[in-house]
Amino acid sequence: MHPIAPLPHRFPFFFIDRVERIIPGEEGVFSVAWSADNYYLSDRTPPSFFQALLLEMTAQAAGMVLLALEPEWTEDKPRGGYLLGLNRVTFPQPPAGKERLIVFVKKTRSLGKMLRFSSQVTEGENLLVQGELTLWEESYLAE
């Protein structure tokens, strides 16, 4: 099963377009196709809105890294997680909408079901966001 299938997100709130590389439970690289005519990049959109979307991309990516641990996922064996917090988040610059966004997440710590991921989103050579995510994992693997 594809790692995005178990996520509850659907269009228009699912942002990851492609899994570039994934190491289940550890790290992943994902891509997002954004263009200058994307609704989310319009002149009327406040910067805080697309900053929130960039963070949501990193949370979805971290969720896919966790969900990839159990390829036998089915509707009767739910898995999921919760975003508990964000730390050390910076937004060096806004997206230009000219290139694909690359989302990278890597697990850096774990304590039981609580996991910390480092994350970043880039557009070409430009860093758009970096920070840490704390997630709570709900799964049969963690029990």
DSSP file (Angstrom, degrees, kcal/mol; ACC not computed):
  #  RESIDUE AA STRUCTURE BP1 BP2  ACC     N-H-->O    O-->H-N    N-H-->O    O-->H-N    TCO  KAPPA ALPHA  PHI   PSI    X-CA   Y-CA   Z-CA
    1    1 A M              0   0    0      0, 0.0    72,-0.1     0, 0.0    71,-0.0   0.000 360.0 360.0 360.0 140.8    0.0    0.0    0.0
    2    2 A H    >   -     0   0    0      1,-0.1     3,-1.5     2,-0.0     0, 0.0  -0.443 360.0-123.3 -66.4 138.5    1.2    3.5   -0.8
    3    3 A P  T 3  S+     0   0    0      0, 0.0     4,-0.2     0, 0.0    -1,-0.1   0.690 106.9  57.4 -62.7 -18.4    2.3    5.4    2.4
    4    4 A I  T >  S+     0   0    0      1,-0.2     3,-1.3     2,-0.1     5,-0.1   0.709  84.0  84.4 -83.6 -17.3   -0.1    8.3    1.8
    5    5 A A  T <  S+     0   0    0     -3,-1.5    -1,-0.2     1,-0.3    59,-0.0   0.865  87.6  49.6 -55.5 -43.5   -3.3    6.1    1.7
    6    6 A P  T 3  S+     0   0    0      0, 0.0    -1,-0.3     0, 0.0    73,-0.2   0.658  84.5 105.5 -75.3 -12.4   -3.9    5.9    5.4
    7    7 A L    <   -     0   0    0     -3,-1.3    73,-0.1    -4,-0.2    53,-0.0  -0.410  69.9-138.8 -65.1 141.6   -3.6    9.7    6.0
    8    8 A P  S    S+     0   0    0      0, 0.0    -1,-0.1     0, 0.0     2,-0.1   0.620  70.4 106.7 -76.4 -10.5   -7.0   11.3    6.6
    9    9 A H        +     0   0    0     -5,-0.1     2,-0.3     4,-0.1     5,-0.1  -0.427  43.6 171.1 -74.0 140.5   -6.2   14.3    4.4
   10   10 A R    >   -     0   0    0     -2,-0.1     3,-2.5     1,-0.0     4,-0.1  -0.887  38.1 -24.9-138.3 170.1   -7.7   14.7    1.0
   11   11 A F  T 3  S+     0   0    0      1,-0.3     4,-0.1    -2,-0.3    -1,-0.0  -0.293 123.1  20.6 -54.1 137.1   -7.9   17.4   -1.7
   12   12 A P  T 3  S+     0   0    0      0, 0.0    -1,-0.3     0, 0.0    -3,-0.0  -0.935 130.2  45.3 -96.0  13.8   -7.6   20.3   -1.2
   13   13 A F  S <  S+     0   0    0     -3,-2.5     2,-0.6     2,-0.0    -2,-0.2   0.188  89.1  90.4-106.8  18.2   -5.8   19.8    2.1
   14   14 A F        +     0   0    0      1,-0.1    43,-0.1    -5,-0.1    42,-0.0  -0.967  48.4 173.1-111.1 120.4   -3.4   17.1    1.1
   15   15 A F        +     0   0    0     -2,-0.6     2,-0.4    41,-0.1    18,-0.3   0.707  41.9  97.5-105.6 -23.1   -0.2   18.7   -0.1
   16   16 A I        +     0   0    0      1,-0.2    16,-0.2    16,-0.1     3,-0.1  -0.555  41.2 177.2 -74.5 124.9    2.4   16.0   -0.7
   17   17 A D        +     0   0    0     14,-2.5     2,-0.4    -2,-0.4    15,-0.2   0.784  61.9  15.9 -95.2 -33.3    2.5   15.0   -4.4
   18   18 A R  E     -A   31   0A   0     13,-1.7    13,-2.4     0, 0.0     2,-0.7  -0.999  59.5-134.5-149.4 140.0    5.2   12.5   -4.5
   19   19 A V  E     +A   30   0A   0     -2,-0.4    11,-0.2    11,-0.2     3,-0.1  -0.859  24.4 177.2 -90.3 114.7    7.3   10.3   -2.2
   20   20 A E  E     -     0   0A   0      9,-2.2     2,-0.3    -2,-0.7    10,-0.2   0.892  68.3 -13.7 -83.9 -44.4   10.9   10.6   -3.3
   21   21 A R  E     -A   29   0A   0      8,-2.0     8,-3.1     2,-0.0     2,-0.4  -0.964  63.2-174.6-158.8 140.8   12.4    8.4   -0.7
   22   22 A I  E     -A   28   0A   0     -2,-0.3     6,-0.2     6,-0.2    -3,-0.0  -0.989  15.4-168.6-144.0 133.8   11.2    7.0    2.6
   23   23 A I  E >>  -A   27   0A   0      4,-3.2     3,-2.7    -2,-0.4     4,-1.7  -0.948  44.2-115.7-114.6 104.1   12.9    5.0    5.3
   24   24 A P  T 34 S+     0   0    0      0, 0.0    42,-0.2     0, 0.0    41,-0.1  -0.081  91.8   0.2 -50.1 128.1    9.9    3.7    7.4
   25   25 A G  T 34 S+     0   0    0     40,-2.5    41,-0.1    37,-0.1     3,-0.1   0.369 131.5  59.0  78.9  -4.7    9.9    5.2   10.9
   26   26 A E  T <4 S-     0   0    0     -3,-2.7    81,-3.8     1,-0.4     2,-0.3   0.762 104.9 -26.8-121.5 -58.7   13.1    7.2   10.3
   27   27 A E  E  <  -AB  23 106A   0     -4,-1.7    -4,-3.2    79,-0.3    -1,-0.4  -0.978  45.3-169.5-158.9 166.7   13.1    9.7    7.5
   28   28 A G  E     -AB  22 105A   0     77,-2.3    77,-2.2    -2,-0.3     2,-0.4  -0.987  15.6-146.4-161.9 155.3   11.6   10.8    4.2
   29   29 A V  E     +AB  21 104A   0     -8,-3.1    -9,-2.2    -2,-0.3    -8,-2.0  -0.997  27.5 173.2-125.3 129.8   11.9   13.1    1.3
   30   30 A F  E     -AB  19 103A   0     73,-2.7    73,-3.0    -2,-0.4     2,-0.3  -0.897  18.5-139.8-134.7 158.7    8.7   14.3   -0.5
   31   31 A S  E     -AB  18 102A   0    -13,-2.4   -14,-2.5    -2,-0.3   -13,-1.7  -0.933   6.6-163.2-127.4 153.3    7.9   16.8   -3.2
   32   32 A V  E     - B   0 101A   0     69,-2.4    69,-3.0    -2,-0.3     2,-0.8  -0.999  17.3-137.5-133.0 128.2    5.1   19.3   -3.7
   33   33 A A        +     0   0    0     -2,-0.4     2,-0.4   -18,-0.3    67,-0.1  -0.789  34.0 164.5 -91.1 109.1    4.2   20.9   -7.0
   34   34 A W        -     0   0    0     -2,-0.8     2,-0.3    65,-0.4    -2,-0.0  -0.936  12.5-171.1-120.0 147.4    3.5   24.6   -6.5
   35   35 A S    >   -     0   0    0     -2,-0.4     3,-2.0    63,-0.1    63,-0.2  -0.885  39.8-103.3-132.7 166.9    3.3   27.2   -9.2
   36   36 A A  T 3  S+     0   0    0     61,-1.1    62,-0.1    -2,-0.3    61,-0.0   0.761 120.8  55.0 -62.4 -24.8    3.0   31.0   -9.2
   37   37 A D  T 3  S+     0   0    0     60,-0.2    -1,-0.3     5,-0.1     2,-0.1   0.333  78.7 127.2 -91.7   9.1   -0.7   30.7  -10.1
   38   38 A N    X   -     0   0    0     -3,-2.0     3,-1.8     1,-0.1     4,-0.1  -0.427  67.2-128.3 -64.0 136.6   -1.4   28.5   -7.1
   39   39 A Y  G >  S+     0   0    0      1,-0.3     3,-1.6     2,-0.2    -1,-0.1   0.869 107.4  59.3 -53.7 -40.1   -4.3   29.9   -5.1
   40   40 A Y  G 3  S+     0   0    0      1,-0.3    -1,-0.3     4,-0.0    10,-0.1   0.648 104.3  50.9 -68.8 -14.6   -2.2   29.7   -1.9
   41   41 A L  G <  S+     0   0    0     -3,-1.8    -1,-0.3    -6,-0.2    -2,-0.2   0.184  81.8 129.6-106.5  16.1    0.4   32.0   -3.3
   42   42 A S  S X  S-     0   0    0     -3,-1.6     3,-1.3     1,-0.1    -5,-0.1  -0.198  72.8-110.3 -70.0 164.1   -1.9   34.8   -4.4
   43   43 A D  T 3  S+     0   0    0      1,-0.3    -1,-0.1     3,-0.0    -3,-0.0   0.757 117.4  58.0 -63.2 -25.4   -1.3   38.5   -3.5
   44   44 A R  T 3  S+     0   0    0      2,-0.1    -1,-0.3     0, 0.0    -4,-0.0   0.579  83.3  98.8 -83.5  -9.8   -4.3   38.4   -1.2
   45   45 A T  S <  S-     0   0    0     -3,-1.3     5,-0.0    -6,-0.1    -5,-0.0  -0.671  75.2-128.8 -83.8 123.9   -2.9   35.5    0.9
   46   46 A P    >>  -     0   0    0      0, 0.0     3,-1.5     0, 0.0     4,-1.1  -0.407  19.5-118.2 -69.0 148.2   -1.3   36.7    4.1
   47   47 A P  H 3> S+     0   0    0      0, 0.0     4,-1.9     0, 0.0     5,-0.2   0.834 112.6  61.9 -55.1 -35.0    2.2   35.3    4.8
   48   48 A S  H 3> S+     0   0    0      1,-0.2     4,-1.9     2,-0.2     5,-0.1   0.809  98.3  58.7 -64.1 -27.3    1.0   33.5    7.9
   49   49 A F  H <> S+     0   0    0     -3,-1.5     4,-1.8     2,-0.2    -1,-0.2   0.958 109.3  39.8 -68.1 -50.7   -1.3   31.4    5.8
   50   50 A F  H  X S+     0   0    0     -4,-1.1     4,-2.2     1,-0.2    -1,-0.2   0.791 111.6  59.2 -73.2 -23.0    1.3   29.9    3.6
   51   51 A Q  H  X S+     0   0    0     -4,-1.9     4,-2.0     2,-0.2    -1,-0.2   0.921 106.2  48.2 -63.5 -42.3    3.6   29.5    6.6
   52   52 A A  H  X S+     0   0    0     -4,-1.9     4,-2.2     1,-0.2    -2,-0.2   0.880 110.4  52.0 -63.1 -38.2    0.9   27.4    8.2
   53   53 A L  H  X S+     0   0    0     -4,-1.8     4,-2.1     2,-0.2    -1,-0.2   0.886 106.8  52.6 -66.9 -38.4    0.6   25.4    5.0
   54   54 A L  H  X S+     0   0    0     -4,-2.2     4,-1.7     2,-0.2    -1,-0.2   0.910 110.6  47.9 -62.8 -41.1    4.4   24.8    4.9
   55   55 A L  H  X S+     0   0    0     -4,-2.0     4,-2.1     1,-0.2    -2,-0.2   0.885 108.6  54.3 -66.1 -37.7    4.2   23.4    8.5
   56   56 A E  H  X S+     0   0    0     -4,-2.2     4,-2.6     1,-0.2    -2,-0.2   0.884 104.5  55.5 -63.2 -37.6    1.3   21.2    7.5
   57   57 A M  H  X S+     0   0    0     -4,-2.1     4,-2.3     1,-0.2    -1,-0.2   0.918 108.3  47.8 -59.4 -43.0    3.4   19.8    4.7
   58   58 A T  H  X S+     0   0    0     -4,-1.7     4,-2.4     2,-0.2    -2,-0.2   0.889 111.3  50.3 -67.5 -37.3    6.1   18.8    7.2
   59   59 A A  H  X S+     0   0    0     -4,-2.1     4,-2.3     2,-0.2    -2,-0.2   0.912 111.1  48.7 -66.0 -41.7    3.5   17.3    9.6
   60   60 A Q  H  X S+     0   0    0     -4,-2.6     4,-2.1     2,-0.2    -2,-0.2   0.902 111.3  50.9 -63.4 -40.1    2.0   15.2    6.7
   61   61 A A  H  X S+     0   0    0     -4,-2.3     4,-1.9     2,-0.2    -2,-0.2   0.925 110.1  48.4 -63.5 -44.9    5.5   14.1    5.7
   62   62 A A  H  X S+     0   0    0     -4,-2.4     4,-1.9     1,-0.2    -1,-0.2   0.895 110.1  53.3 -62.6 -39.4    6.3   13.0    9.2
   63   63 A G  H  X S+     0   0    0     -4,-2.3     4,-2.7     1,-0.2    -1,-0.2   0.888 107.3  50.9 -61.8 -39.3    3.0   11.1    9.4
   64   64 A M  H  X S+     0   0    0     -4,-2.1     4,-1.7     2,-0.2    -1,-0.2   0.868 106.3  54.9 -67.6 -35.4    3.8    9.3    6.2
   65   65 A V  H  < S+     0   0    0     -4,-1.9   -40,-2.5     2,-0.2     4,-0.2   0.916 113.1  43.0 -62.1 -42.1    7.2    8.2    7.6
   66   66 A L  H >< S+     0   0    0     -4,-1.9     3,-1.6     1,-0.2     4,-0.3   0.916 112.6  51.6 -69.2 -43.2    5.4    6.7   10.6
   67   67 A L  H >< S+     0   0    0     -4,-2.7     3,-1.2     1,-0.3    -1,-0.2   0.767  96.9  68.5 -67.0 -24.7    2.6    5.1    8.6
   68   68 A A  T 3< S+     0   0    0     -4,-1.7    -1,-0.3     1,-0.2    -2,-0.2   0.623  81.5  78.8 -69.9 -10.8    5.2    3.4    6.3
   69   69 A L  T <  S+     0   0    0     -3,-1.6    -1,-0.2     1,-0.2    -2,-0.2   0.824  96.3  44.4 -64.7 -30.4    6.2    1.3    9.3
   70   70 A E    X   +     0   0    0     -3,-1.2     3,-1.1    -4,-0.3    -1,-0.2  -0.803  61.7 176.8-121.0  90.0    3.2   -1.0    8.8
   71   71 A P  T 3  S+     0   0    0      0, 0.0    -1,-0.1     0, 0.0    -2,-0.1   0.669  77.1  69.4 -67.5 -14.4    2.6   -1.8    5.1
   72   72 A E  T 3  S+     0   0    0      2,-0.0     5,-0.1   -71,-0.0    -2,-0.0   0.090  70.8 153.3 -89.7  24.6   -0.3   -4.1    6.0
   73   73 A W    <   +     0   0    0     -3,-1.1     2,-0.3    -6,-0.2     3,-0.0  -0.262  15.4 171.7 -57.6 135.6   -2.5   -1.1    7.0
   74   74 A T  B >   -F   77   0B   0      3,-0.5     3,-1.4     1,-0.0     5,-0.0  -0.919  47.8-103.4-138.8 166.5   -6.2   -1.7    6.7
   75   75 A E  T 3  S+     0   0    0     -2,-0.3    -2,-0.0     1,-0.3    -1,-0.0   0.824 120.9  53.5 -60.2 -32.5   -9.4    0.2    7.7
   76   76 A D  T 3  S+     0   0    0      1,-0.2    -1,-0.3     2,-0.0    -3,-0.0   0.527 105.9  55.6 -84.2  -3.8   -9.9   -2.2   10.7
   77   77 A K  B <  S-F   74   0B   0     -3,-1.4    -3,-0.5    -5,-0.1    -1,-0.2  -0.674  84.5-163.5-122.6  75.3   -6.4   -1.6   12.0
   78   78 A P        -     0   0    0      0, 0.0     2,-0.3     0, 0.0    62,-0.2  -0.256  10.1-177.0 -66.2 146.3   -6.3    2.2   12.4
   79   79 A R        +     0   0    0    -73,-0.2     2,-0.3    60,-0.1    60,-0.2  -0.949  18.4 129.7-132.6 153.8   -3.0    4.1   12.7
   80   80 A G  E     -C  138   0A   0     58,-2.8    58,-3.4    -2,-0.3     2,-0.3  -0.985  29.8-146.1-179.4-172.2   -2.5    7.7   13.2
   81   81 A G  E     -C  137   0A   0     -2,-0.3     2,-0.4    56,-0.3    56,-0.2  -0.969  13.2-124.0-165.0 174.4   -0.9   10.4   15.2
   82   82 A Y  E     -C  136   0A   0     54,-2.0    54,-2.5    -2,-0.3     2,-0.7  -0.991  21.8-123.2-133.8 138.6   -1.2   13.8   16.6
   83   83 A L  E     +C  135   0A   0     -2,-0.4    52,-0.2    52,-0.2     3,-0.1  -0.734  32.0 176.2 -79.5 116.5    0.9   16.9   16.1
   84   84 A L  E     -     0   0A   0     50,-3.0     2,-0.3    -2,-0.7    51,-0.2   0.801  53.1 -22.8 -93.7 -33.4    1.8   17.9   19.7
   85   85 A G  E     -C  134   0A   0     49,-1.5    49,-2.5     2,-0.0     2,-0.4  -0.998  44.0-128.9-171.5 167.1    4.1   20.8   19.1
   86   86 A L  E     -C  133   0A   0     -2,-0.3     2,-0.3    47,-0.2    47,-0.2  -0.982  24.6-173.4-127.6 138.6    6.5   22.9   17.1
   87   87 A N  E     +C  132   0A   0     45,-2.2    45,-2.6    -2,-0.4    -2,-0.0  -0.978  61.6   0.3-134.3 147.3   10.0   24.1   18.2
   88   88 A R  E    S+     0   0A   0     -2,-0.3     2,-0.4    43,-0.2    -1,-0.1   0.833  78.0 172.6  50.0  42.9   12.6   26.3   16.7
   89   89 A V  E     +     0   0A   0     42,-0.2     2,-0.3    -3,-0.1    42,-0.2  -0.693   5.5 176.4 -86.9 130.0   10.6   27.1   13.6
   90   90 A T  E     -C  130   0A   0     40,-2.5    40,-1.8    -2,-0.4     0, 0.0  -0.965  23.9-155.7-131.2 151.5   11.9   29.7   11.3
   91   91 A F        +     0   0    0     -2,-0.3    38,-0.2    38,-0.2    37,-0.1  -0.784  12.9 179.4-123.9  83.8   10.7   31.0    7.9
   92   92 A P        -     0   0    0      0, 0.0    36,-0.2     0, 0.0    -1,-0.1   0.836  68.4 -11.8 -58.7 -35.4   13.8   32.4    6.1
   93   93 A Q  S    S-     0   0    0     35,-0.5     3,-0.1    34,-0.3     0, 0.0  -0.986  71.7-102.8-161.4 157.4   11.8   33.4    3.0
   94   94 A P        -     0   0    0      0, 0.0     2,-0.1     0, 0.0    35,-0.0  -0.416  48.3 -91.8 -79.9 159.1    8.5   32.9    1.2
   95   95 A P        -     0   0    0      0, 0.0   -45,-0.0     0, 0.0    32,-0.0  -0.427  24.1-155.1 -68.4 144.8    8.0   30.5   -1.7
   96   96 A A        -     0   0    0     -2,-0.1   -55,-0.0    -3,-0.1   -61,-0.0   0.656  30.4-129.2 -91.4 -19.7    8.4   32.0   -5.1
   97   97 A G  S    S+     0   0    0      2,-0.2   -61,-1.1   -62,-0.1   -60,-0.2   0.743  78.7 108.0  78.8  23.1    6.2   29.4   -6.8
   98   98 A K  S    S+     0   0    0    -63,-0.2     2,-0.3   -62,-0.1   -63,-0.1   0.679  75.1  28.8-105.5 -22.3    8.8   28.6   -9.5
   99   99 A E  S    S-     0   0    0    -64,-0.0   -65,-0.4     1,-0.0    -2,-0.2  -0.861  90.7 -81.8-134.9 166.7   10.0   25.2   -8.5
  100  100 A R        -     0   0    0     -2,-0.3    24,-0.7   -67,-0.1     2,-0.4  -0.394  45.5-122.8 -64.1 145.2    8.8   22.1   -6.8
  101  101 A L  E     -BD  32 123A   0    -69,-3.0   -69,-2.4    22,-0.2     2,-0.5  -0.756  19.4-149.5 -88.8 139.1    9.0   22.2   -3.0
  102  102 A I  E     -BD  31 122A   0     20,-2.7    20,-2.4    -2,-0.4     2,-0.5  -0.954   8.0-161.5-112.2 125.2   11.1   19.5   -1.3
  103  103 A V  E     -BD  30 121A   0    -73,-3.0   -73,-2.7    -2,-0.5     2,-0.4  -0.923   8.2-174.7-109.4 125.0   10.0   18.4    2.1
  104  104 A F  E     +BD  29 120A   0     16,-2.7    16,-2.0    -2,-0.5     2,-0.4  -0.981   4.9 175.0-122.7 129.0   12.5   16.5    4.3
  105  105 A V  E     -BD  28 119A   0    -77,-2.2   -77,-2.3    -2,-0.4     2,-0.3  -0.986   3.4-179.0-131.6 145.0   11.8   15.0    7.7
  106  106 A K  E     -BD  27 118A   0     12,-2.2    12,-2.8    -2,-0.4     2,-0.3  -0.981  29.8-121.4-145.5 130.1   14.0   12.9   10.0
  107  107 A K  E     + D   0 117A   0    -81,-3.8    10,-0.3    -2,-0.3     3,-0.1  -0.540  33.2 170.5 -69.5 128.8   13.2   11.4   13.4
  108  108 A T  E     +     0   0A   0      8,-3.0     2,-0.3     1,-0.4     9,-0.2   0.657  60.4   8.4-112.8 -24.8   15.7   12.7   15.9
  109  109 A R  E     - D   0 116A   0      7,-1.5     7,-2.7     2,-0.0    -1,-0.4  -0.990  55.1-169.4-152.9 156.4   14.3   11.5   19.2
  110  110 A S  E     - D   0 115A   0     -2,-0.3     2,-0.3     5,-0.2     5,-0.2  -0.988   9.5-179.0-148.9 146.7   11.7    9.2   20.6
  111  111 A L  E >  S- D   0 114A   0      3,-2.9     3,-2.1    -2,-0.3     2,-0.4  -0.817  70.7 -59.3-142.5  97.3   10.3    8.5   24.1
  112  112 A G  T 3  S-     0   0    0     -2,-0.3    -1,-0.1     1,-0.3     0, 0.0  -0.501 122.4 -13.3  63.1-122.0    7.6    5.8   24.0
  113  113 A K  T 3  S+     0   0    0     -2,-0.4    24,-2.8    -3,-0.1     2,-0.5   0.454 118.0  95.4 -91.1  -1.2    5.0    7.1   21.6
  114  114 A M  E <   -DE 111 136A   0     -3,-2.1    -3,-2.9    22,-0.2     2,-0.4  -0.810  55.9-175.9 -95.1 127.4    6.3   10.6   21.5
  115  115 A L  E     -DE 110 135A   0     20,-3.0    20,-2.9    -2,-0.5     2,-0.4  -0.940  17.3-150.8-127.5 142.9    8.6   11.4   18.6
  116  116 A R  E     -DE 109 134A   0     -7,-2.7    -8,-3.0    -2,-0.4    -7,-1.5  -0.949  15.5-172.6-113.4 133.0   10.6   14.4   17.6
  117  117 A F  E     -DE 107 133A   0     16,-2.8    16,-2.8    -2,-0.4     2,-0.3  -0.969  18.2-141.8-122.3 137.9   11.3   15.1   13.9
  118  118 A S  E     -DE 106 132A   0    -12,-2.8   -12,-2.2    -2,-0.4     2,-0.3  -0.748  32.8-176.6 -87.1 149.4   13.6   17.7   12.3
  119  119 A S  E     +DE 105 131A   0     12,-2.6    12,-2.0    -2,-0.3     2,-0.3  -0.987  18.0 174.2-148.2 154.6   12.0   19.2    9.2
  120  120 A Q  E     -DE 104 130A   0    -16,-2.0   -16,-2.7    -2,-0.3     2,-0.4  -0.978  15.5-152.8-156.8 153.3   12.7   21.6    6.4
  121  121 A V  E     -DE 103 129A   0      8,-2.3     7,-3.0    -2,-0.3     8,-1.4  -0.999  20.0-176.3-126.6 129.9   11.1   22.7    3.1
  122  122 A T  E     -DE 102 127A   0    -20,-2.4   -20,-2.7    -2,-0.4     2,-0.4  -0.881  21.5-156.9-123.5 157.0   13.2   24.0    0.3
  123  123 A E  E >  S-DE 101 126A   0      3,-2.7     3,-2.0    -2,-0.3     2,-0.4  -0.913  75.2 -49.8-130.3 103.9   12.4   25.5   -3.1
  124  124 A G  T 3  S-     0   0    0    -24,-0.7   -22,-0.1    -2,-0.4    -2,-0.0  -0.567 124.3 -21.6  64.9-126.1   15.5   25.0   -5.3
  125  125 A E  T 3  S+     0   0    0     -2,-0.4     2,-0.4    -3,-0.1    -1,-0.3   0.478 117.9 102.9 -89.5  -4.4   18.4   26.3   -3.2
  126  126 A N  E <   - E   0 123A   0     -3,-2.0    -3,-2.7     1,-0.0     2,-0.5  -0.687  65.7-140.6 -91.4 128.0   16.1   28.4   -1.0
  127  127 A L  E     + E   0 122A   0     -2,-0.4   -34,-0.3    -5,-0.2    -5,-0.2  -0.746  22.1 175.8 -83.5 122.8   15.2   27.3    2.5
  128  128 A L  E     -     0   0A   0     -7,-3.0   -35,-0.5    -2,-0.5     2,-0.3   0.814  64.1  -3.8 -97.5 -38.1   11.5   28.2    3.2
  129  129 A V  E     + E   0 121A   0     -8,-1.4    -8,-2.3   -38,-0.2    -1,-0.4  -0.988  56.8 176.6-154.3 146.5   11.0   26.7    6.6
  130  130 A Q  E     +CE  90 120A   0    -40,-1.8   -40,-2.5    -2,-0.3     2,-0.3  -0.984  26.3 106.5-147.0 151.2   12.9   24.6    9.2
  131  131 A G  E     - E   0 119A   0    -12,-2.0   -12,-2.6    -2,-0.3     2,-0.4  -0.986  57.1 -73.1 170.3-167.2   12.1   23.4   12.6
  132  132 A E  E     -CE  87 118A   0    -45,-2.6   -45,-2.2    -2,-0.3     2,-0.4  -0.947  29.7-158.4-123.1 141.8   11.2   20.5   14.8
  133  133 A L  E     -CE  86 117A   0    -16,-2.8   -16,-2.8    -2,-0.4     2,-0.5  -0.935   4.5-154.6-115.7 140.6    7.9   18.7   15.1
  134  134 A T  E     -CE  85 116A   0    -49,-2.5   -50,-3.0    -2,-0.4   -49,-1.5  -0.980  20.7-177.5-113.9 125.2    6.7   16.6   18.1
  135  135 A L  E     -CE  83 115A   0    -20,-2.9   -20,-3.0    -2,-0.5     2,-0.5  -0.873  24.1-140.8-121.4 153.1    4.2   13.9   17.3
  136  136 A W  E     -CE  82 114A   0    -54,-2.5   -54,-2.0    -2,-0.3     2,-0.5  -0.969  24.5-144.4-109.4 124.5    2.3   11.4   19.3
  137  137 A E  E     -C   81   0A   0    -24,-2.8     2,-0.6    -2,-0.5   -56,-0.3  -0.782  14.2-170.7 -96.9 129.6    2.0    8.0   17.5
  138  138 A E  E     +C   80   0A   0    -58,-3.4   -58,-2.8    -2,-0.5     2,-0.3  -0.962  36.1 122.0-114.5 111.3   -1.1    5.8   17.8
  139  139 A S  S    S-     0   0    0     -2,-0.6     4,-0.4   -60,-0.2     3,-0.2  -0.987  71.5-111.2-160.5 165.1   -0.5    2.4   16.3
  140  140 A Y  S >  S+     0   0    0     -2,-0.3     3,-0.5     1,-0.2    -1,-0.1   0.748 114.9  61.8 -71.0 -24.4   -0.4   -1.3   16.9
  141  141 A L  T 3  S+     0   0    0      1,-0.2    -1,-0.2     2,-0.1    -3,-0.0   0.830 100.6  51.6 -71.3 -30.7    3.4   -1.2   16.6
  142  142 A A  T 3         0   0    0      1,-0.2    -1,-0.2    -3,-0.2    -2,-0.2   0.577 360.0 360.0 -83.9  -8.0    3.8    1.1   19.5
  143  143 A E    <         0   0    0     -3,-0.5    -1,-0.2    -4,-0.4    -2,-0.1   0.464 360.0 360.0 -85.5 360.0    1.6   -1.1   21.9
